[in-house]
Amino acid sequence: MSTSLFLPQETIDEILSHVKHDKHSLYSCLLVNRYWCRQVIPWLWGHPLKILSALESANIAPLIRTYISCLSEKERSFLIEHGISLPNYPPPFFHYASYLKDLDYRRLEISVRHWIKYEGTICSSYPTRRRAIAGISLNNASIIVMTALCRLFLEGDPTLHQLKLAYTERILDLPDVSIFVQGQKGLSCLQKIKFIVGSFNRTKLKNMIAFLEALPDIAPNVSHLDIDVITTDKTMADTLVSIIEGLSYLSEFRLCDKSSGVTQVIEPTISALSSRANSLTSLELHNIHFQDLSLQGLAECKKLEVLLIIQCCCLTLSTWKPLENAKFPLKTLYLDSDFGEKVTIAILQSASNRSIKQLHLSCATSKVIEILPVACPSLAHLDVCVSNVSIEQLVAMVSGIQQLQYLAIMEYGGHNPKLVEVTPDLGKIFTPLLHYLELNFIMTFEQLDALLTHCKAPLETLILNQYFENHQMADEYFAAIAKFAKERGTLKRLCVNNDGIKTINCNQKSVIIQDLLRYVKILSYSDASVKICEQT
């Protein structure tokens, strides 16, 4: 093939980005020709460990087999000297380890154990039988192989962007920390670290502790820190604080408390965020028990733009008070926790929310809906679950937020009597810029007809959570939607529930459905919906 017929690299990357999670499609691209093969290999081998949970155990060993084949003679000799018999693998076509961007150490350990049991041993006439390595335990053998692989991943030009570690009793220790210090160049591109901190034996995992303590020095460019806390260990709390204070470029921080609300780890960790006042832009808190926690350190983060509070509890007015007049320029607030009406209103009326663009509320009462236009006048995307809110109140709220482009409404508790009124006012729940509407409550045909008949917004995407008892009922709804699409000329995408999709995709499509498909494309919910977390 002439090189003049090759696609530009930007075009190839764009094509592959759309199938990066579809392994079958990527493998198919390998077979096109050598050029495509060279383009696809980095995509397949950038995140190979992510697919292990979906693979059968028999398919895990080839991954380690490939990495072993990439080892230098020195590293192969290292393994053999420590009692591990290596099969005679053919040399690889590519240096696959050089493409690794995402390393999950726990999954790598699982893969190595499997490889040792079935391949990395003295030859046997029963290749599928579990075998022991002569003279050393499975744990020791695993650590030896992991040591060689870590050196392999850290040599040469740096490529590793993400690292996931777990500090629990059930995992093996890291190799000696000197490997990471010597391979510091290989960690210079590391951007994201996730680790799970559980109950552990400090003596058993001494190398992991040493790695954490050295982290700011050996991976100074980390900008994203993701921590799941299960332990109540005070020393670990001090280590986490030291990491936060040492990462000068830390901009995104996620903290999930799985320790039943024990504060000796959570509180100092949150307080340490004040040391990143000039860099932190995104904070995500999960399962945090706010009782007796101080948020004063968070108030000092003057560049914070994204705040997600998910499934947390016990946030009171006094706890929130340090943030009432915080000066950070918040753009996204994701409040998926029910702290009660008074606390929710206090949060929304904080000075930082005047510039907010995206808001998710898991429970909004009529009073919360009433204050939204004044508290958050710049909203462009609102995703709200309402409780006992009337159509008139929704109309008043939306009318006061003139920049609204995305609106998603859900009923709290499944059935909200105030939202099932048949009224022309349904069509007034719009602004001049609104092009995305998602209604997650059941509507009658009369309601839908009233909404679309009086709608003046340039809707491009309409998502309905609708149940159809029969094809005749479905045709009534689809006729109203087709009429709107034809008259307005803006609607391009439609999503209904699975029953609606089955009706549309049936072999014998009605005339109404055929007419509808002339104007709109039918999408699944995952393809049509736009989530606030996806936009942050």
C-alpha positions as MATLAB code, in Angstrom:
seq = 'MSTSLFLPQETIDEILSHVKHDKHSLYSCLLVNRYWCRQVIPWLWGHPLKILSALESANIAPLIRTYISCLSEKERSFLIEHGISLPNYPPPFFHYASYLKDLDYRRLEISVRHWIKYEGTICSSYPTRRRAIAGISLNNASIIVMTALCRLFLEGDPTLHQLKLAYTERILDLPDVSIFVQGQKGLSCLQKIKFIVGSFNRTKLKNMIAFLEALPDIAPNVSHLDIDVITTDKTMADTLVSIIEGLSYLSEFRLCDKSSGVTQVIEPTISALSSRANSLTSLELHNIHFQDLSLQGLAECKKLEVLLIIQCCCLTLSTWKPLENAKFPLKTLYLDSDFGEKVTIAILQSASNRSIKQLHLSCATSKVIEILPVACPSLAHLDVCVSNVSIEQLVAMVSGIQQLQYLAIMEYGGHNPKLVEVTPDLGKIFTPLLHYLELNFIMTFEQLDALLTHCKAPLETLILNQYFENHQMADEYFAAIAKFAKERGTLKRLCVNNDGIKTINCNQKSVIIQDLLRYVKILSYSDASVKICEQT';
ca = [
       0.000    0.000    0.000;
       1.332    3.413   -0.898;
       2.097    5.642    2.045;
       0.085    8.362    0.318;
      -3.016    6.285    1.044;
      -2.309    6.119    4.775;
      -4.678    8.032    6.979;
      -3.256   10.873    9.096;
      -2.349    9.878   12.657;
      -5.053   12.180   14.039;
      -7.680   10.368   11.947;
      -6.483    6.932   13.077;
      -6.573    8.030   16.722;
     -10.086    9.404   16.304;
     -11.311    6.144   14.756;
      -9.716    3.966   17.427;
     -10.985    6.176   20.253;
     -14.527    5.108   19.382;
     -13.737    1.397   19.737;
     -11.122    1.553   22.497;
     -13.348   -0.465   24.863;
     -14.373   -2.955   22.171;
     -11.602   -5.542   22.207;
     -13.114   -7.581   19.370;
     -13.072   -4.559   17.053;
      -9.509   -3.701   18.027;
      -8.349   -7.255   17.382;
     -10.067   -7.137   13.996;
      -8.097   -3.997   13.144;
      -4.879   -5.937   13.774;
      -5.615   -8.098   10.755;
      -6.123   -5.309    8.205;
      -2.439   -4.856    7.357;
       0.902   -4.104    9.002;
       0.223   -0.382    9.131;
      -3.055   -0.842   11.033;
      -1.421   -3.439   13.250;
       1.226   -0.918   14.334;
      -1.495    1.643   15.078;
      -3.664   -0.707   17.143;
      -0.993   -2.372   19.293;
      -0.496    0.706   21.564;
      -4.270    0.858   22.182;
      -4.515   -2.830   23.068;
      -1.450   -2.880   25.279;
      -1.961    0.455   26.997;
      -4.589   -0.961   29.389;
      -4.352   -4.768   29.122;
      -5.138   -5.521   32.766;
      -8.536   -3.816   32.668;
     -10.058   -6.702   30.753;
      -8.846   -9.483   33.070;
     -12.034   -9.577   35.140;
     -13.980  -10.378   31.993;
     -11.602  -13.097   30.825;
     -11.581  -16.761   31.698;
      -8.592  -17.841   33.776;
      -7.219  -19.784   30.815;
      -6.752  -16.490   28.953;
      -4.834  -14.738   31.738;
      -1.534  -16.601   31.418;
      -0.854  -15.432   27.823;
      -0.638  -11.843   29.077;
       2.226  -12.665   31.454;
       3.715  -15.007   28.846;
       3.990  -12.043   26.488;
       5.582   -9.811   29.118;
       8.048  -12.563   30.072;
       9.069  -12.815   26.421;
       9.953   -9.083   26.562;
      12.447   -9.580   29.420;
      16.132   -9.065   28.822;
      18.565  -11.955   29.217;
      19.636  -10.433   32.526;
      16.090  -10.513   33.901;
      15.477  -14.027   32.563;
      18.634  -15.168   34.320;
      17.385  -13.467   37.491;
      14.202  -15.554   37.400;
      16.015  -18.805   36.662;
      18.514  -18.184   39.474;
      15.586  -17.877   41.874;
      14.134  -21.248   40.942;
      11.640  -20.312   38.237;
      11.826  -22.397   35.093;
      11.003  -20.397   31.964;
       9.480  -21.995   28.873;
      11.233  -21.219   25.602;
       8.956  -18.440   24.363;
       9.537  -17.017   20.868;
      10.732  -13.396   20.702;
       7.872  -10.863   20.539;
       7.015   -8.832   17.440;
       6.714   -5.686   19.586;
       8.114   -4.573   22.926;
       4.629   -4.724   24.424;
       5.649   -3.542   27.889;
       6.693   -0.177   26.469;
       3.048    0.654   25.683;
       1.711    0.136   29.216;
      -0.159    3.184   30.518;
      -2.402    1.709   33.209;
      -1.049   -0.733   35.817;
      -3.331   -2.452   38.329;
      -0.841   -4.116   40.651;
      -3.405   -6.446   42.244;
      -4.617   -7.758   38.882;
      -1.040   -8.139   37.741;
      -0.343  -10.228   40.840;
      -3.353  -12.470   40.097;
      -2.123  -12.953   36.545;
       1.406  -13.759   37.699;
       0.144  -16.343   40.179;
      -1.847  -18.033   37.444;
       1.126  -18.033   35.084;
       3.391  -19.541   37.766;
       0.937  -22.332   38.496;
       0.521  -23.360   34.891;
       3.550  -22.229   32.888;
       6.429  -20.799   34.894;
       7.505  -24.157   36.324;
       9.487  -27.276   35.557;
       7.961  -28.927   32.503;
       5.253  -31.498   33.130;
       3.191  -33.839   31.023;
       0.090  -32.318   32.644;
       0.203  -28.649   31.535;
      -3.188  -27.777   33.015;
      -2.434  -29.276   36.417;
      -1.585  -26.968   39.303;
       2.118  -27.382   40.092;
       4.500  -26.054   42.738;
       7.815  -24.391   42.090;
      10.673  -26.411   43.440;
      12.183  -24.965   46.564;
      10.143  -21.754   46.869;
       6.573  -20.917   47.807;
       4.009  -19.514   45.415;
       4.101  -16.177   47.264;
       7.875  -15.875   47.023;
       7.838  -16.911   43.384;
       5.166  -14.299   42.664;
       7.226  -11.546   44.291;
      10.276  -12.555   42.251;
       8.347  -12.415   38.970;
       6.652   -9.137   39.964;
      10.072   -7.651   40.696;
      11.282   -8.509   37.199;
       8.098   -7.157   35.607;
       8.229   -3.887   37.564;
      11.766   -3.311   36.328;
      10.538   -4.080   32.811;
       7.710   -1.527   33.044;
       9.969    1.207   34.424;
      12.845    0.888   31.967;
      13.207    3.041   28.880;
      11.021    6.015   28.038;
       8.240    6.698   30.569;
       4.728    5.661   29.512;
       2.904    4.769   32.740;
       0.045    7.207   33.422;
      -2.065    5.358   36.019;
      -1.183    3.082   38.929;
      -3.574    1.196   41.197;
      -2.416   -0.318   44.486;
      -4.145   -2.089   47.366;
      -2.877   -2.144   50.939;
      -4.676   -5.088   52.545;
      -3.818   -8.369   54.245;
      -4.753  -10.349   51.135;
      -2.074   -8.997   48.804;
       1.657   -9.398   48.514;
       4.148   -6.678   49.289;
       5.669   -4.528   46.568;
       9.215   -5.198   45.390;
      11.922   -3.283   47.218;
      11.315    0.452   46.942;
      14.789    0.917   45.447;
      13.395   -0.472   42.162;
      10.988    2.461   41.955;
      13.627    4.963   43.009;
      16.027    3.667   40.349;
      13.165    3.598   37.847;
      12.067    7.112   38.735;
      12.244    8.141   35.082;
       9.620    5.495   34.304;
       7.249    7.138   36.792;
       7.827   10.699   35.632;
       4.665   10.595   33.480;
       2.511    9.089   36.230;
      -0.617   11.240   36.541;
      -3.136    9.201   38.521;
      -2.772    6.925   41.536;
      -5.570    4.945   43.124;
      -5.041    2.903   46.237;
      -7.224    0.978   48.632;
      -6.084    1.272   52.233;
      -7.403   -1.621   54.301;
      -6.334   -3.492   57.411;
      -2.750   -4.619   56.951;
       0.356   -5.860   58.723;
       2.967   -3.105   58.616;
       5.799   -5.639   58.753;
       4.324   -7.697   55.919;
       3.818   -4.657   53.661;
       6.857   -2.595   54.620;
       7.847   -1.985   50.988;
       4.403   -0.606   50.192;
       4.625    1.789   53.121;
       8.079    2.877   51.969;
       6.743    3.412   48.443;
       3.911    5.615   49.732;
       6.285    7.674   51.824;
       8.587    8.176   48.825;
       5.749    8.828   46.363;
       6.007   12.650   46.165;
       9.703   12.304   45.292;
       9.570    9.458   42.767;
       6.303   10.520   41.074;
       6.134   14.299   41.593;
       3.820   14.960   38.635;
       0.811   13.055   39.984;
      -2.269   15.256   39.606;
      -5.073   12.792   40.420;
      -5.281   10.932   43.745;
      -8.049    8.378   44.405;
      -8.239    6.769   47.865;
     -10.573    4.165   49.381;
     -10.096    4.047   53.164;
     -10.985    0.933   55.156;
      -8.390    1.222   57.919;
      -8.335    3.235   61.147;
      -4.539    3.195   61.321;
      -3.229    6.520   62.640;
       0.176    6.114   61.014;
      -1.476    5.555   57.640;
      -3.425    8.786   58.172;
      -0.118   10.609   58.655;
       1.214    8.999   55.471;
      -1.811   10.127   53.450;
      -1.407   13.665   54.758;
       2.269   13.602   53.794;
       1.390   12.463   50.259;
      -1.176   15.243   49.776;
       1.188   17.876   51.109;
       4.018   16.594   48.907;
       2.177   16.452   45.561;
       2.528   20.013   44.315;
       0.447   19.427   41.169;
      -2.478   17.629   42.816;
      -5.634   18.922   41.114;
      -8.161   16.064   41.431;
      -8.834   14.224   44.674;
     -11.338   11.461   45.430;
     -11.879   10.074   48.936;
     -14.194    7.189   49.823;
     -14.656    6.188   53.469;
     -15.379    2.493   53.995;
     -14.295    2.467   57.630;
     -17.739    3.050   59.208;
     -17.220    6.740   59.790;
     -13.994    6.595   61.825;
     -12.562   10.106   61.632;
      -8.896    9.651   62.610;
      -8.046    9.011   58.953;
     -10.720   11.065   57.161;
     -10.484   14.367   59.049;
      -6.710   14.934   58.748;
      -6.878   13.890   55.090;
      -9.557   16.494   54.298;
      -7.785   19.136   56.384;
      -4.565   18.512   54.449;
      -6.275   19.738   51.274;
      -5.568   23.293   52.413;
      -1.945   22.641   51.435;
      -3.175   22.275   47.847;
      -5.182   25.506   47.902;
      -3.513   26.726   44.711;
      -3.826   23.503   42.694;
      -6.950   21.541   43.727;
      -9.750   21.933   41.165;
     -11.884   18.814   41.747;
     -12.987   17.061   44.953;
     -15.127   13.920   45.158;
     -16.298   12.641   48.555;
     -18.031    9.257   48.986;
     -19.629    7.812   52.134;
     -18.165   10.514   54.344;
     -19.655   10.844   57.829;
     -19.454   14.612   58.317;
     -20.280   14.694   62.013;
     -17.513   16.508   63.924;
     -15.484   17.012   60.730;
     -13.971   20.406   60.001;
     -14.237   21.771   56.449;
     -12.085   24.821   57.136;
      -9.213   23.413   55.070;
     -11.497   22.959   52.087;
     -12.611   26.584   52.297;
      -9.053   27.647   51.478;
      -9.037   25.835   48.104;
      -9.548   28.939   46.005;
      -9.394   27.138   42.625;
     -11.983   24.439   43.340;
     -14.345   24.076   40.363;
     -15.914   20.626   40.852;
     -17.433   19.302   44.088;
     -19.131   15.897   44.267;
     -20.732   14.762   47.533;
     -22.075   11.231   47.076;
     -23.919    9.070   49.626;
     -22.591   11.062   52.552;
     -24.378   11.815   55.812;
     -24.570   14.044   58.897;
     -23.651   17.312   57.202;
     -25.105   20.059   59.384;
     -25.421   23.827   59.063;
     -22.517   24.331   61.464;
     -20.325   21.869   59.544;
     -21.018   23.653   56.261;
     -20.592   27.164   57.692;
     -16.868   27.560   56.779;
     -17.857   27.092   53.116;
     -20.730   29.603   53.047;
     -18.482   32.443   51.921;
     -15.752   30.389   50.254;
     -14.279   32.145   47.229;
     -13.624   29.133   45.006;
     -15.191   29.441   41.502;
     -17.412   26.356   41.649;
     -18.735   25.259   38.237;
     -20.100   21.791   39.043;
     -21.931   20.657   42.181;
     -23.055   17.027   42.380;
     -25.104   16.593   45.549;
     -26.203   12.958   45.718;
     -26.883   12.977   49.453;
     -29.982   13.951   51.421;
     -28.968   16.284   54.239;
     -32.435   17.745   54.649;
     -34.085   20.826   53.205;
     -32.371   23.454   55.386;
     -28.849   22.187   54.764;
     -29.493   21.768   51.028;
     -30.719   25.362   50.787;
     -27.699   26.593   52.764;
     -25.364   24.758   50.384;
     -27.084   26.206   47.309;
     -27.090   29.739   48.718;
     -23.331   29.691   49.341;
     -21.400   32.411   47.551;
     -19.448   29.883   45.461;
     -22.608   28.699   43.702;
     -23.310   31.999   41.969;
     -21.131   30.873   39.056;
     -22.201   27.221   39.008;
     -22.968   25.744   35.564;
     -23.895   22.146   36.389;
     -25.997   20.915   39.299;
     -27.242   17.500   40.379;
     -29.689   17.251   43.295;
     -30.843   13.853   44.531;
     -33.766   15.317   46.500;
     -35.287   18.741   45.849;
     -38.365   19.953   47.700;
     -40.587   22.818   46.577;
     -38.569   25.280   48.699;
     -35.324   24.120   47.120;
     -36.840   24.515   43.644;
     -38.060   27.985   44.590;
     -34.619   29.368   45.504;
     -32.664   27.826   42.612;
     -33.023   30.699   40.079;
     -31.614   33.192   42.582;
     -29.021   30.892   44.152;
     -27.693   29.443   40.874;
     -28.659   31.855   38.077;
     -25.945   30.676   35.656;
     -27.029   27.032   35.450;
     -26.673   25.388   32.045;
     -27.246   21.777   33.153;
     -29.728   20.767   35.862;
     -30.305   17.154   36.890;
     -32.870   17.064   39.693;
     -34.979   14.540   41.567;
     -38.084   16.357   42.832;
     -40.313   15.623   45.805;
     -43.841   17.081   46.020;
     -43.174   19.735   43.399;
     -45.935   21.019   41.138;
     -45.768   21.799   37.429;
     -46.251   25.496   38.212;
     -43.215   25.481   40.524;
     -41.073   23.785   37.886;
     -42.199   26.317   35.278;
     -41.289   29.198   37.586;
     -37.880   27.697   38.331;
     -36.939   27.009   34.705;
     -38.220   30.398   33.570;
     -35.801   32.014   35.997;
     -32.765   30.139   34.623;
     -32.466   31.536   31.128;
     -29.135   29.862   30.288;
     -30.429   26.326   30.888;
     -29.501   23.929   28.067;
     -29.781   20.494   29.704;
     -32.692   19.535   31.970;
     -33.299   16.124   33.559;
     -36.223   15.626   35.969;
     -36.902   12.540   38.057;
     -39.569   11.795   40.636;
     -38.450   11.084   44.189;
     -39.994    7.845   45.414;
     -41.369    6.858   42.016;
     -44.792    8.571   42.086;
     -45.379   12.263   42.527;
     -49.061   13.240   42.353;
     -48.265   16.876   41.655;
     -46.464   16.046   38.401;
     -49.276   14.061   36.787;
     -51.640   16.954   36.243;
     -52.773   17.374   32.631;
     -52.042   21.027   31.930;
     -50.790   23.136   29.001;
     -48.247   24.555   31.455;
     -46.137   21.449   30.791;
     -45.022   23.106   27.573;
     -43.662   26.073   29.511;
     -40.904   24.056   31.221;
     -38.382   25.392   28.748;
     -35.896   28.162   28.090;
     -34.783   29.564   24.715;
     -31.531   27.562   24.846;
     -32.888   24.220   26.092;
     -31.936   21.455   23.651;
     -31.832   18.412   25.964;
     -34.829   17.194   27.993;
     -34.935   14.015   30.068;
     -38.177   13.118   31.888;
     -37.843   10.119   34.177;
     -41.479    9.757   35.171;
     -44.449    8.131   33.461;
     -46.561   10.515   31.365;
     -50.003   10.039   29.881;
     -50.510   10.711   26.195;
     -52.427   13.891   27.097;
     -49.464   15.143   29.124;
     -46.958   14.420   26.382;
     -49.203   16.035   23.777;
     -49.616   19.142   25.957;
     -45.869   19.326   26.531;
     -44.941   19.081   22.855;
     -47.817   21.229   21.551;
     -46.832   24.211   23.687;
     -43.054   23.641   23.652;
     -41.103   26.578   22.205;
     -37.608   25.289   22.992;
     -35.247   24.050   20.247;
     -35.162   20.485   21.597;
     -32.605   18.229   19.927;
     -32.655   15.315   22.399;
     -35.756   13.943   24.138;
     -35.533   11.104   26.679;
     -38.716    9.545   28.061;
     -39.096    6.807   30.644;
     -42.285    5.491   29.129;
     -44.135    2.165   29.340;
     -46.381    1.061   26.486;
     -49.121   -1.489   27.144;
     -49.596   -2.232   23.442;
     -48.611   -1.103   19.937;
     -51.648    1.141   19.638;
     -50.624    3.071   22.738;
     -47.065    3.352   21.438;
     -48.295    4.693   18.102;
     -50.197    7.492   19.867;
     -47.053    8.678   21.649;
     -44.840    8.326   18.593;
     -47.342   10.213   16.432;
     -47.143   13.197   18.811;
     -43.340   13.068   18.793;
     -43.206   12.766   14.991;
     -45.522   15.767   14.649;
     -43.285   17.831   16.941;
     -40.134   16.755   15.091;
     -41.683   17.650   11.730;
     -43.070   21.033   12.788;
     -40.153   22.220   14.920;
     -37.370   20.754   12.800;
     -34.911   20.545   15.704;
     -35.458   17.113   17.300;
     -32.745   14.681   16.197;
     -32.429   12.103   18.972;
     -35.087   10.137   20.870;
     -34.731    7.662   23.707;
     -37.527    5.633   25.289;
     -37.315    2.654   27.621;
     -36.595   -0.854   26.374;
     -40.266   -1.510   25.605;
     -40.308    1.497   23.318;
     -37.111    0.439   21.573;
     -38.506   -3.059   20.987;
     -41.654   -1.541   19.496;
     -39.643    0.670   17.156;
     -37.249   -2.109   16.147;
     -39.914   -4.741   15.468;
     -39.915   -6.285   12.002;
     -43.321   -4.901   11.031;
     -43.051   -1.183   11.684;
     -46.262    0.820   11.619;
     -46.679    3.765    9.267;
     -46.365    6.103   12.270;
     -43.039    4.611   13.351;
     -41.741    4.769    9.793;
     -42.717    8.443    9.723;
     -40.991    9.050   13.069;
     -37.753    7.471   11.860;
     -37.624    9.983    9.009;
     -36.912   12.750   11.519;
     -35.192   11.250   14.564;
     -32.578    8.663   15.443;
     -33.563    6.179   18.154;
     -30.825    5.703   20.748;
     -30.361    3.633   23.872;
     -30.253    5.509   27.161;
     -26.503    5.055   27.507;
     -25.965    6.624   24.085;
     -28.483    9.463   24.452;
     -28.059   10.594   28.054;
     -25.635   13.300   29.109;
     -24.481   13.006   32.712;
     -23.000   15.797   34.761;
     -20.103   13.617   35.927;
     -19.230   12.933   32.283;
     -18.905   16.648   31.583;
     -16.635   17.515   34.494;
];
